[in-house]
Amino acid sequence: MNRRTLLGTVAAIAAFGLVLTGCVPERDQVSPSDTPTVASTADPSASAVAPGGTASPANPGDSRVYNQQLTWSPCDELECSTVQVPVDWSNPDGPTFGVAINRHVALDSDRRLGSMLINPGGPGGEGLSFAEYFVSIAGDDLLDAYDVIGFDPRGVGQSSGVNCGDGAALDAYYLPDVVLNTQADIDAARQTFIEFTNNCRELTGPVWENVDTVSAARDMDVIRSVLGDEQLNFLGYSYGTELGATYAELYPTNVGRMTLDGAVDFLLDDTQISVDQASGFELALGNFVEWCHSQEECLLDGNTATAKQQIHDMTVTAQDTGYPSGHEMDVNGTLMFYGIAVTLYDQTSWPYLMNGLNEVLRDKTASVIFQLANFYLDRDPSSGNYSSNSTEAFTAIGCMDSPLEDPYTIEEYNDFADAVIAAAPTLGFAYAAGTGCDGWQWEANEHIENLDATSATGPILVIGTTNDPATPIKWARSLTDRLGNASLLEWDGEGHTAYGRSNQCVIDAVDGYMVDGEMPSSGKQC
């Protein structure tokens, strides 16, 4: 059974503390006849291959969207533009919509190597806002050599973002605790999901059923071409590693220098992915507890096992009765998990988690946890409004990337729940808190089934963090093996991803490859 969990990875976008930029380019849907016809500087026809997936759409590289010229305009500290792409890549010259991009121009024109696309993860992370943050953390050599290109992938943010309703509608679907004890519970959850996603499709339009990762990768090739680059240079975080690997499989000869940080081995069985990620959060929580014990203010029990049991007991109480949050909504089990999980993405957030747990232990309230959970969800705790569509986009993209399956049974669900809870006794309950994509009604035109063609690319740099909760180090190692022509860089640290939040060793290794072409030896540790 193919089960894509809808918990956990969505927090990747919160790890960077992104703030929406003022860049709002034109994104109206147009017909093919409205697409600009200025010839591009690269030949797209040579890259219309899909060696690792199902049958590719007819001649995607011949689409007229490759024949457009960009117009840039100032937006905040960057420049913004829009790239027209097909709504449905199986109809390359059908209706189009705009993918919003922005640009931080290379600081040293004499050293400029071209453009470099970046992706913050998710799926659902907004690349426009991430670009402004990225240029504040990236190495000087990288910023000197590349135009940094941020983009909202299809269905995200300014790129015809998917829409599932207002804050109340999102709260009603995403925030309740779900109890699944019987087949009737499973069937009810499926029906709720069907009704919710049907409403999303009605509000979003045809982009809803075309937000899969293969289509987003094909969009990246259009961006590469209209920017005038013969090859794609790319740095992706978390889900961005799946996007980059997918591009490498579709367009192996178009890959330039590519770094995949916080690698996702997306070809693993989805149950294995859930078990691995649940285990990663369990490990990170244990490391937090040990750190907390070194802090004078920590109110957790001094024994690590007992302290983790205290945290688990808090989640049970949250599910059974809830904790007052200081707002109309109490903190239930779902919000308790979100509030804990978001702090495990970066060790610098551990003091917030300690304060939140201290409050629960001392006062039997959870106002800090509530604030943390709302940060996780990009939700304003006072108004209940969501500041981005990352949560909805996470659902749509994740489910589009999963092949359609038969309805779940209570026996299958119980086997899955047993596996994740055994791997993560403290937090595994969250991974068994729903039925994932059961009831999804749309299927992508293409799925990547292997990464055989990626060995034909230039070398790819894969980065893994030893104690990464969201993308465990084992995924970086296995993805490196799958890619073939790839090197692995490991950072011995806590939290999610490495470049820009770890140490100078990682900066030097990545910049040395991306700028100077000097690939670190595989297995290098920082």
ABEGO torsion letter per residue (X at the ends): XBBBBABGAAAAAAAAGBBBBABBBBABBBBAAABBABBBABBAAAABBBAABBBBBBGAAABAAABBBBBBBBBEABBBBBBBBBABAABAABBBBBBBBBBBBBABAAABAEBBBBBAEOBGBBAAAAAAAAAAABBAAAAAABBBBBBBBBGBEABGBBBAEBAAAAAAAAABBBBBABAAAAAAAAAAAAAAAAAAAAAAEAAAAAABAAAAAAAAAAAAAAAGBABBBBBBBEAAAAAAAAAAAABAAABBBBBBBGBBBAABBAAAAAAAAAAAAAAAAAAAAAAAAABAABABBABAAAAAAAAAAAAAAAAAAEBBAGBABBBBAAAAAAAAAAAAABAAAAAAAAAAAAAAAAAGBAAAAAAAAAAAAGBBAAAGBBABAAAAAAAAAAAAABBBBBBBBAAAAAAAAAAAAAABAAAAAAAAABAEABGBABBBABBBABAAAAAABBBBBBBBBAABAABBAAAAAAAAAAAGBBBBBBBBBBEBEABGABBAAAAAAAAAAAAAGBBBBBGBBX
